[in-house]
Amino acid sequence: MTTERRSHRRAPRLAVATVAAGAGLALLVACGGSSDDSSSGAPAATGAGAAAKPNAGGAGSTAIPTQDVVSAITADPKLKAELPAKIRSSGTLTLGTTRQPGVQGLPHAGEQNGTPVGLDVDLRNAVAKVLGVKWDVQYGTFPTVIPGVQNGRYDVGQDNFGATKAREQVVDFASYLDDGQAFLGSRNVSVDSVKKLTDLCGLTIATSPGSTFQQILTDGAGDCAKIGKKPYKVQYFADSAPIFLGLSNGKVDVMFGPTLGLKYDATRIPGTKFLGEISTTTVGFVTAKKSPLAPALRDAVNKLISDGDYAKIFAKWGVPGTGISTSQLNPATTF
């Protein structure tokens, strides 16, 4: 069984800021919140009470999936042998991550009756099964997990960390999924697909402050005027519940957030539709530079992919077809 060491951080209080795109902003995009590169502090799933029934058209259920897709996975002796002798002897790897109370972090991570659940949780537990070890889960904050890996406090870090050139200079990545930047629209919004920011001209967009989503929208704020169209407006919320309310009452046209989270939401939030993504980010486990753990984690993920267990995990969380075909060490990055 996984050992969970609980922290007692309070959930952030709701903060709302509304600005027009293009206004002068002080962007806090380096480490703005939980996984700022692909789901950077973005509202990633239903807030409490935000969805009480499946999406229109019967596209899904608000119930948290409970299928057991991990316990039948068995250890691979060859992959376990890749681990350092000390780890094989103890049978434990220390994992640094952040606690995600409730369901707002799903499908990546959340809690049900005090127990961690989610796509990331199933993936890490499946990896541990393949390697024949258990996780000693310790909670920190998003900005402190990577330094904790560097200084040896954690063997492995996992918090939907996007691989970047800067990060790959200080830690190694073993990739396990691709997330990205995508759009969820109101059912009544005039567009059905978003492939570039100018597809959003004249619309009201909601996203999280201090994130790469804010950075992208701010950088593109003048694009609509260049083609003679009305600029989009941006509203910033630190919580997802008011965004979903805005989508339902017409005050928000489109939500900008992490791809996997919004695909998950589209099956659960009434009156919404997934509009597509405009960019992707490779996400991975992080280890110390040159650590033998990174190749072992990569090989464990590839074992799960080849055996079909990886696909089962993504199907369980309602985002099939969104995983990677091969795990890599320090994947190529664009930023």
C-alpha positions as CSV (number, residue, x, y, z in Angstrom):
1,M,0.0,0.0,0.0
2,T,1.1,3.6,-0.6
3,T,2.1,5.5,2.5
4,E,0.6,9.0,2.4
5,R,2.1,11.7,4.6
6,R,-0.5,14.4,4.9
7,S,0.1,18.1,5.0
8,H,-2.6,20.5,6.2
9,R,-2.4,23.3,3.7
10,R,-5.6,25.2,3.4
11,A,-7.3,25.3,0.0
12,P,-6.8,28.8,-1.6
13,R,-9.6,31.2,-1.1
14,L,-11.4,32.4,-4.2
15,A,-9.8,35.3,-5.8
16,V,-11.2,37.0,-8.9
17,A,-9.6,39.6,-11.2
18,T,-11.1,40.8,-14.4
19,V,-9.1,42.7,-17.0
20,A,-9.3,43.3,-20.8
21,A,-6.7,41.4,-22.8
22,G,-3.8,43.7,-23.6
23,A,-3.9,45.6,-20.3
24,G,-0.6,46.1,-18.6
25,L,0.0,43.0,-16.4
26,A,2.7,41.8,-14.2
27,L,2.8,38.1,-15.2
28,L,3.8,35.5,-12.7
29,V,4.3,32.6,-15.0
30,A,7.4,30.8,-13.7
31,C,5.7,28.7,-11.0
32,G,2.3,30.2,-10.6
33,G,0.4,27.2,-9.2
34,S,0.0,23.5,-9.5
35,S,1.7,22.6,-12.8
36,D,2.0,26.0,-14.4
37,D,3.2,24.8,-17.7
38,S,0.4,22.5,-18.7
39,S,-2.3,23.1,-16.1
40,S,-0.7,26.0,-14.3
41,G,-2.9,26.7,-11.4
42,A,-5.7,26.4,-13.9
43,P,-9.1,25.2,-12.8
44,A,-8.8,21.6,-14.0
45,A,-12.1,20.0,-13.1
46,T,-15.5,20.5,-11.6
47,G,-15.7,22.7,-8.5
48,A,-18.0,21.7,-5.7
49,G,-21.6,21.7,-7.0
50,A,-20.6,22.9,-10.4
51,A,-22.1,19.9,-12.2
52,A,-24.9,17.9,-10.8
53,K,-25.7,15.7,-13.8
54,P,-24.0,14.4,-17.0
55,N,-23.3,16.7,-19.8
56,A,-26.1,17.3,-22.3
57,G,-26.3,14.5,-24.7
58,G,-25.3,11.9,-22.1
59,A,-21.6,12.4,-22.7
60,G,-20.5,11.2,-19.2
61,S,-21.0,11.1,-15.5
62,T,-20.0,13.3,-12.6
63,A,-19.1,10.2,-10.5
64,I,-15.4,9.7,-9.8
65,P,-14.4,6.5,-11.6
66,T,-13.5,3.7,-9.3
67,Q,-12.3,0.9,-11.6
68,D,-9.2,-0.9,-10.3
69,V,-6.7,-0.7,-13.1
70,V,-3.6,-1.1,-11.0
71,S,-3.7,-4.0,-8.6
72,A,-3.3,-6.7,-11.2
73,I,-0.1,-5.3,-12.5
74,T,2.9,-7.4,-11.5
75,A,6.6,-6.5,-10.9
76,D,9.1,-6.9,-13.8
77,P,12.3,-8.4,-12.3
78,K,14.5,-6.9,-15.0
79,L,13.1,-3.4,-14.5
80,K,13.4,-3.7,-10.7
81,A,17.1,-4.7,-11.2
82,E,17.6,-1.2,-12.8
83,L,16.9,0.4,-9.4
84,P,19.8,1.2,-7.0
85,A,20.5,-1.5,-4.5
86,K,19.5,0.7,-1.6
87,I,16.0,1.2,-3.2
88,R,15.6,-2.5,-4.0
89,S,16.5,-3.3,-0.4
90,S,14.2,-0.8,1.2
91,G,11.4,-1.4,-1.4
92,T,10.4,2.3,-1.1
93,L,10.8,5.4,-3.2
94,T,10.1,8.9,-1.7
95,L,7.7,10.9,-3.9
96,G,7.4,14.7,-3.6
97,T,4.1,16.1,-4.9
98,T,1.3,18.6,-3.8
99,R,-1.9,17.6,-2.1
100,Q,-5.0,18.2,-4.2
101,P,-8.1,18.2,-1.9
102,G,-11.5,17.6,-3.4
103,V,-12.0,17.1,-7.1
104,Q,-10.8,20.3,-8.7
105,G,-7.5,18.8,-9.7
106,L,-9.1,15.8,-11.6
107,P,-8.4,14.1,-13.8
108,H,-4.8,14.5,-12.7
109,A,-5.3,14.3,-9.0
110,G,-7.8,14.8,-6.2
111,E,-9.1,13.2,-3.0
112,Q,-12.1,11.0,-2.3
113,N,-12.8,10.4,1.4
114,G,-9.3,11.4,2.2
115,T,-7.7,9.0,-0.4
116,P,-5.7,10.3,-3.3
117,V,-7.3,9.5,-6.7
118,G,-6.7,10.5,-10.3
119,L,-4.9,9.8,-13.5
120,D,-1.5,10.8,-12.1
121,V,-2.1,8.7,-8.9
122,D,-3.0,5.6,-10.9
123,L,0.0,6.1,-13.2
124,R,2.5,6.5,-10.4
125,N,1.0,3.5,-8.5
126,A,1.2,1.4,-11.7
127,V,4.8,2.4,-12.2
128,A,5.6,1.4,-8.6
129,K,3.9,-2.0,-9.2
130,V,6.1,-2.6,-12.3
131,L,9.2,-1.7,-10.4
132,G,8.2,-3.8,-7.3
133,V,8.4,-0.8,-4.9
134,K,6.0,1.3,-2.8
135,W,5.7,5.1,-2.7
136,D,6.3,7.1,0.4
137,V,4.3,10.1,-0.6
138,Q,5.3,13.4,1.0
139,Y,3.5,16.7,0.3
140,G,5.2,20.0,-0.5
141,T,4.3,23.0,-2.7
142,F,4.6,23.3,-6.5
143,P,7.7,25.6,-6.3
144,T,9.4,23.4,-3.7
145,V,9.1,19.9,-5.2
146,I,11.9,20.2,-7.8
147,P,14.3,21.8,-5.4
148,G,13.4,18.9,-3.0
149,V,14.4,16.5,-5.7
150,Q,17.7,18.3,-6.3
151,N,18.7,18.3,-2.6
152,G,17.7,14.7,-2.0
153,R,14.6,15.2,0.1
154,Y,12.6,13.3,-2.6
155,D,13.7,10.5,-4.8
156,V,11.1,11.5,-7.4
157,G,8.9,14.5,-8.1
158,Q,5.5,14.4,-9.7
159,D,3.1,17.4,-10.1
160,N,2.2,17.5,-13.8
161,F,5.7,19.1,-14.3
162,G,6.1,20.2,-17.9
163,A,9.6,19.6,-19.4
164,T,11.4,22.8,-20.2
165,K,14.9,23.6,-21.2
166,A,15.5,25.3,-17.9
167,R,14.2,22.5,-15.8
168,E,16.1,19.9,-17.8
169,Q,19.3,21.7,-16.8
170,V,18.7,20.9,-13.1
171,V,16.7,17.7,-13.1
172,D,16.0,14.7,-15.4
173,F,12.6,13.9,-16.8
174,A,11.0,10.6,-17.6
175,S,7.9,11.5,-19.6
176,Y,4.5,9.9,-19.0
177,L,1.9,12.1,-20.8
178,D,1.4,15.1,-23.0
179,D,-0.9,17.8,-21.6
180,G,-1.5,21.1,-23.3
181,Q,-3.4,24.4,-23.5
182,A,-7.0,24.0,-24.7
183,F,-10.5,25.6,-24.7
184,L,-13.8,24.6,-23.3
185,G,-16.8,26.5,-24.7
186,S,-20.3,27.2,-23.7
187,R,-22.7,25.1,-25.7
188,N,-24.1,28.3,-27.2
189,V,-20.8,29.9,-28.2
190,S,-20.5,30.7,-31.9
191,V,-17.3,28.7,-32.5
192,D,-17.0,24.9,-32.6
193,S,-13.2,24.7,-33.0
194,V,-10.3,26.9,-31.8
195,K,-7.0,26.4,-33.6
196,K,-5.5,29.9,-33.1
197,L,-6.2,32.8,-30.8
198,T,-7.9,34.9,-33.5
199,D,-10.7,32.3,-33.6
200,L,-11.7,33.8,-30.2
201,C,-12.0,37.5,-31.4
202,G,-14.9,39.2,-29.7
203,L,-15.4,36.5,-27.1
204,T,-15.0,36.6,-23.3
205,I,-12.4,34.1,-22.1
206,A,-11.9,32.9,-18.5
207,T,-8.6,31.4,-17.2
208,S,-6.4,31.4,-14.2
209,P,-4.1,34.3,-13.2
210,G,-0.3,33.8,-12.9
211,S,-0.2,31.0,-15.5
212,T,1.1,30.2,-18.9
213,F,-2.6,30.6,-20.0
214,Q,-2.5,34.2,-19.0
215,Q,0.9,34.6,-20.7
216,I,-0.4,33.2,-24.0
217,L,-3.6,35.4,-24.0
218,T,-1.6,38.5,-23.1
219,D,1.0,37.8,-25.8
220,G,-1.7,37.5,-28.4
221,A,-3.9,40.4,-27.2
222,G,-3.2,42.5,-30.3
223,D,-3.8,39.8,-32.9
224,C,-7.5,40.4,-33.5
225,A,-7.0,44.1,-34.1
226,K,-4.3,43.3,-36.7
227,I,-7.0,41.5,-38.8
228,G,-9.7,44.1,-38.2
229,K,-11.6,42.2,-35.6
230,K,-12.9,43.0,-32.1
231,P,-10.4,41.9,-29.4
232,Y,-11.2,39.2,-27.0
233,K,-11.7,40.0,-23.3
234,V,-10.2,38.0,-20.5
235,Q,-11.5,37.3,-17.0
236,Y,-9.2,35.8,-14.4
237,F,-10.4,33.4,-11.6
238,A,-8.4,31.4,-9.1
239,D,-11.2,28.8,-8.9
240,S,-13.1,26.8,-11.5
241,A,-16.6,27.1,-10.0
242,P,-17.3,30.7,-11.1
243,I,-16.0,29.9,-14.5
244,F,-18.5,27.1,-14.9
245,L,-21.2,29.3,-13.6
246,G,-20.2,31.9,-16.2
247,L,-20.3,29.4,-19.0
248,S,-23.8,28.5,-18.0
249,N,-25.2,32.0,-17.5
250,G,-23.6,33.5,-20.6
251,K,-21.1,35.8,-18.9
252,V,-18.2,33.6,-20.1
253,D,-17.9,32.2,-23.6
254,V,-14.8,30.1,-23.4
255,M,-12.6,28.7,-20.6
256,F,-8.8,28.4,-21.3
257,G,-7.0,25.6,-19.4
258,P,-5.2,22.3,-19.4
259,T,-6.2,19.9,-22.2
260,L,-6.7,16.8,-20.1
261,G,-8.7,18.7,-17.5
262,L,-11.0,20.3,-20.0
263,K,-11.6,17.1,-21.9
264,Y,-12.6,15.6,-18.6
265,D,-14.8,18.5,-17.8
266,A,-16.5,18.4,-21.3
267,T,-18.0,15.0,-20.4
268,R,-19.3,16.2,-17.0
269,I,-20.3,19.9,-17.2
270,P,-23.7,20.5,-18.7
271,G,-23.9,22.8,-21.7
272,T,-20.2,22.7,-22.6
273,K,-18.1,21.5,-25.5
274,F,-14.4,20.9,-26.0
275,L,-13.1,23.3,-28.7
276,G,-9.5,21.9,-29.2
277,E,-6.0,22.8,-28.1
278,I,-3.4,25.2,-29.5
279,S,-0.2,23.8,-28.0
280,T,1.1,20.8,-26.0
281,T,3.6,20.2,-23.2
282,T,5.4,17.0,-22.3
283,V,5.0,16.1,-18.7
284,G,7.1,13.7,-16.7
285,F,8.5,12.4,-13.4
286,V,11.5,14.4,-12.3
287,T,14.7,12.9,-10.7
288,A,18.1,14.3,-9.7
289,K,20.4,14.8,-12.7
290,K,22.1,11.6,-13.8
291,S,20.0,9.5,-11.4
292,P,19.5,5.9,-12.3
293,L,15.9,6.3,-11.3
294,A,15.0,8.2,-14.5
295,P,15.8,5.4,-16.9
296,A,14.0,2.9,-14.6
297,L,10.9,5.2,-14.5
298,R,11.0,5.6,-18.3
299,D,11.3,1.8,-18.8
300,A,8.4,1.2,-16.4
301,V,6.1,3.6,-18.2
302,N,7.0,1.9,-21.5
303,K,6.2,-1.4,-20.0
304,L,2.8,-0.1,-19.0
305,I,2.3,1.2,-22.6
306,S,3.3,-2.1,-24.2
307,D,1.1,-4.2,-21.9
308,G,-2.0,-2.0,-22.4
309,D,-2.3,-1.0,-18.8
310,Y,-1.4,2.6,-19.6
311,A,-4.3,2.9,-22.0
312,K,-6.7,1.4,-19.4
313,I,-5.7,4.2,-17.0
314,F,-6.5,6.9,-19.5
315,A,-9.8,5.3,-20.5
316,K,-10.8,5.1,-16.8
317,W,-10.4,8.8,-16.4
318,G,-12.3,9.7,-19.6
319,V,-9.4,10.9,-21.7
320,P,-8.5,8.0,-23.9
321,G,-6.2,8.6,-26.8
322,T,-4.4,11.5,-25.1
323,G,-1.3,9.7,-23.8
324,I,2.1,9.2,-25.3
325,S,3.3,6.3,-27.5
326,T,6.8,6.2,-25.9
327,S,8.3,7.5,-22.7
328,Q,11.5,9.4,-23.1
329,L,14.3,10.8,-21.0
330,N,14.5,14.6,-21.2
331,P,12.3,15.0,-24.2
332,A,12.9,17.8,-26.6
333,T,11.3,21.1,-25.6
334,T,10.2,24.2,-27.4
335,F,10.8,26.6,-24.5
